[in-house]
Amino acid sequence: MTALVMDRTGLREARSALAGRVAVVMTMGALHEGHAELVRVARRRADAVVVTVFLNPLQFAPGEDLDRYPKTLDADLEICRREGVDLVFAPTPDVVYPAGEPDVRVSAGPLGDVLEGTHRPGHFDGVLTVVAKLLHLTRPDIALFGEKDAQQLALIRHMVDSLDFPVEVIGVPTVREADGLAMSSRNTYLTDDDRVVALALHRALEAGAAQAAGGAPAVLAAALGVLDGEPGLGVDYLALVDDATWADVGESTTAARLLVAARVGTTRLIDNVSLALIPSARQEPTSAPPTSAPPTSAPSVG
């Protein structure tokens, strides 16, 4: 049976009743099959699963979609019950931030200022602050996050390592719709026409990955060709980074990650794919300027 708690006292009592290895899946609500897969992986790795449902205001800048972000707690609870979640913690902002917006926050550091951080200043500081608080409140042994938000996952891992959180961070592969679109709560904003345009993100990533043997220029050119062929997209960035360090790919890179962010109508979407580069084909450049280019060198996080 899935228990629902909404305050700190209820969470402490319910968390103390959980035995064995505990996993947490953190969400902002509007759960979908991607979240369900996170829970399934958590169930296989832990004795008990906690899901947090909290729309964190700190990670939204003025003018972003905080007010219209979908709120579907009843449906979220139904998914949690179906997947055998033991405990759902669904606090309001005054429970998470009882003194109001905190003066003390976690800084994401240099990696928080590139790619997503360039287009959403301060976003990752807000993410890491709430993740840190929820880790303290839920006290998990493991925490699971989706690889769709690859930069966020890298930063959470870096925070956990840097600040010695006693938790294992596990990344779970992106779950996609049958047509390839990465599952996201924001997909509900898309009109039928928008959705057709949005499929270009995944096509671009596939096209880039298919050219991995040709090195970074071939990867980026192939992906950019797809994006340029879809006039309905407003591309924020297309970038290829070392999957371990988040620096530009170089002579020692074996595993890379191709990332894209774009606007479709009024909706901003992100996606990424991992790929293997051939040593003899690694060349500059590692970023492409579709509409707004990212820095050509992302700082290392490890």
QUIQUIGI-V914937 format. One record per helix or strand. SS is the DSSP state (H for helix, E for strand). FROM is the first residue (numbers start at 0). LEN is the number of residues. Records with the same first field share a line. If there is no record, write none. Layout:
SS = FROM-LEN  FROM-LEN
//
This chain:
E = 2-3  21-6  47-6  86-3  141-5  167-5  175-1  181-1  232-10  247-1  254-10  266-10  286-2
H = 7-9  32-13  56-3  72-10  92-4  109-4  115-4  122-16  146-16  184-5  191-18  211-3  215-13  278-3
//
